[in-house]
Amino acid sequence: MAEHPKREPPKREPLSTESDWTFELLQDYEREIARIAGNFGLDTYPNQIEIISSEQMMDAYASAAMPINYHHWSFGKHFLGVQNNYKRGRMGLAYEIVFNSNPCIAYLMEENTLTMQALVIAHASYGHNSFFKNNYLFRTWTDAESIIDYMLFARNYIAECEQRHGIDAVEDVLDACHALMNHGVDRYKRPYPLSVEEERLKREEREVILQQQVNELWKTLPVAEAEAQQHEHRFPEEPQENILYFLEKNAPLLEPWQREIIRIVRKVSQYLYPQRQTKVMNEGWACFWHFHILHEMYREGLVTDGFMMEFLQYHTAVVYQPPFNSPYYSGINPYTLGYGMMQELRRISESPTDEDRAWFPDIAGTPWQETMDFAMRNFKDESFILQFLSPRLIRELKLFAVVDDQDKDYLEVSAIHDEAGYQKVRESLSANYDLGNIEPYIQVYNVNVRGDRALTLRHEMHRGRPLEQGSAEEVVRHLQQLWGFDVILESVSGGEVKSRIVHSELGIGA
Amino acid sequence: MGFLIDRRNNPKQKSAVNRQRFLRRYREQIQRSVADNLKGRQITDNDRGEQISIPTKDIGEPQFHHGRGGQITHVVPGNEEYTRGDRIPRPQGGGGGGGGQQGSPDGEGMDDFVFQINQQEFLDALFDDMELPNLTKRQLSGLEEFQRRRGGFASDGAPANLSIVRSLRSATARRIALGAGRRRELRDLEAELAELAEMPQTPEHDARRAELLERIEVLREALSRIPFLDDVDIRYHRHYNEPVPHSKAVMFCVMDVSGSMDQATKDLAKRFYILLYLFLSRNYDRTELVFIRHHTVAKEVDEEEFFNSRETGGTVVSSALDLMKSIIEARYSPAEWNIYGAQASDGDNWPDDAQRCTALIRQILPLCQYYAYVEITESGDKPLWQTYSGLEGEWGEVFAMQHITGPGDIYPVFHELFRKQSA
């Protein structure tokens, strides 16, 4: 696939011929991979590559892949689950985990063969790393410089709270925050890099100010006013989508340390948010680069035929997409989709067909590295698919769209891989990667400031989809715990309230 | 260019705290699971961990999800037969065809969450809310274990234990004490000398000055000969051996092995003994076991013989109690040992023996911390039960008895016997 007819570098001696890795060999491979990645123009954070054992890999899994994290039972549960499945051979562990920080930390499993280590160094330490450094979402919302410091602060702070207020009290707050974690993302404000010490000072200052603000908010004298006026002054004035932020700033009964914990969970959620929005692109980008970097090594004679056979076997396994009727099918493989789209971008740039010229007039025939760099920097999964999913890839994967309307007892195929269907398939697939569609869209709508302080949230129903009742009630219960007064969750469709969950201190009602 | 770091030797148990948190949070469920599993466990299994399963719904972490209903468009790969407008019957049960995968997470959630706990955690869960009903006796058991403790100072010892502060302090004291008289004289003489210096020079005065100077010289010489540090000043830190108090328990396993006790019944008894032994060993530093089996006569045996050999014949319970009493008198002084009795029987006894049994058990109970009688029987009250039944009221603190009919009863019965009493 990767052809360079013009440039054929002189053959060199292979770096190694055996399949076991040593630190010296890894160093050699890493150096060559770094050189080639540099030639391709990949811009990365410095790399920190750590070799770990399977047990440490399970530890890493358990703490949401964070090198440092606070203690919580749910991480322990995750660990036990992974451990049990792994020991019984029900699942394999990842070959690597990469963490978005500066320097970029990649964990490599010691069980990997030399080929696999080279593959994952190219994949994680150069593919993912350059994506972390340059994609606009990561640039805007995450701060790779300060995350380790922040997590260190978070862990110490929560441990301190546990000592002061007891494990149970802290656990209650964390449980409630975790339930709302996906709704703790701030889309507009950008976090600001701080050292541990600055963070501590800021926190103390914040504690005092926050409490003052809250007192101010509730310091309302009960003046008899017309009902109508209440409707004019809603609080918050605009609906707010960052529920955790709203609670941190406005929940009347919380102690300062509880607000700080909400803030920590919110920050972590914010930090992980771009990863959830760029799964396809990020994996596609990394797969694309490990593929081309290792091919370049082969072309230069640095690796043997045997190495390449082993590599291609891993590679094809990773980017395999089982069809929907296969027992192995579990949704669209983000590696396949992402890798396929990245390869398509290069192909469309280098050797476009007439179809490509019609669909992608802007990029057909442009220098491929520039095109791909542009795509990597400025998109997320949703927009990337909407912009760049090519008809040829739709044909290759034989994608088709099925409408599942719960009111009908059949599913209807709405588009297939034909001229009439490309645009529809592309739009539908793109919509499936929009977190706004995947997750229920819930906003803080109103607080009854002058009455019983009840908090009203609104769920805008997307295409008539309701909330899953059981878990929603649980989350509302947690929400009530943080807010301290009644909480009402309304599901709204077309401006009309369809259903309602009410949780007061006395319990759930409807 | 990157750094390579070998982390394999770093501590592995990074999640240990989180794991403990999880176990702590779900203690009740784990206990329930342990109690359930105990029924199926082999007798010899008690030194390994246990597989615990908890219903997934109990340990869920709730989040807002979409439920069933409304409209979803799935995009699915691998189309071979469909064209636009085709209608597909809705696949049942969420899984399988046309893309139920994204729609509903309810396919999962029915399975139990399964994980392993180790032996220690297993025992913790097993005995968590139980306690030994009576105060334990802690006894200095003689020359078994000592702890080195610091205690004052000594005038001899190893150089490493030299106490510099103490040594110098006593040196100073000695120097002050030895020199005091001479220094006083010296001060007087020097004062006189100073006075003389004021006076006019006469031969008498000169003679006196010479005398004084000579005497001062002698005194100074004497003072300078007092040693700065002498052997008698040296002090050492003293250490001594303090005996560590130990609690010791002895557990008497008394079992009827007459013809009426079949192997299944003995197995049940054995399970009960093992639980008791595990429980005692967790509470005491040392636990000894005495096995007494009896039919018409009682005999002290080793563990192997206790559980495995077969006997036939009638049952005289008092013989075992008699032996237990004499062993206590001979080897286990109640002042020093915590004595526990566990008797298992199918409840048979010679009718004539009841009187003697009652008398003996009344002598034994005051010596014991606790005496538990379990009757392994299908049917109602047997002779021995009736013999003992008067005791519970009178000796309620020390004596308890329970029925066991099958393996499932053992843990509940055990739990009942050692339930934490609220004070």
Interface residues (C-beta under 8 A of the other chain):
Chain A: F23 L26 Q27 E30 R31 A34 P46 N47 Q48 I49 E50 I51 I52 S53 E55 Q56 M58 D59 A62 S63 H71 H72 W73 S74 F75 G76 K77 F79 L80 G81 Q83 N84 K87 P103 Y107 E110 I121 S125 I167 E171 D175 H178 A179 M181 N182 H183 Q321 P322 P323 F324 N325 S326 Y329 S330 G331 I332 L397 K398 L399 F400 A401 V402 V403 D404 D405 Q406 D409 Y410 L411 E412 V413 S414 A415 I416 H417 D418 A420 G421 V425 S428 L429 A431 N432 E439 P440 I442 H459 M461 H462 R463 G464 R465 P466 L467 E468 Q469 G470 S471 A472 E474 V475 H478
Chain B: M1 G2 F3 L4 I5 D6 R7 R8 N10 K12 Q13 K14 S15 V17 N18 R19 Q20 R21 F22 L23 R24 R25 I59 G60 E61 P62 Q63 F64 H65 H66 G67 R68 G69 G70 Q71 I72 T73 H74 V75 V76 P77 G78 N79 E80 Y82 T83 R84 G85 D86 R87 I88 P89 R90 G97 G98 G99 Q101 Q102 G103 P105 D106 F113 V114 F115 Q116
